[in-house]
């Protein structure tokens, strides 16, 4: 599952112009590998894995 949320009136805690992307759930190793892959694309150099999908 992938979800992208754009900053706006419905997301007051997001900084303007920022996005939240979710790709999962998956196990820890897969999540870390996916974040590394996405960072390698150059378009999301701050991508990271976070334990919070439950």
HELIX and SHEET records of a PDB file:
HELIX    1   1 UNK A   28  UNK A   41  1                                  14    
SHEET    1   A 2 UNK A   2  UNK A   6  0                                        
SHEET    2   A 2 UNK A  19  UNK A  23 -1                                        
END                                                                             
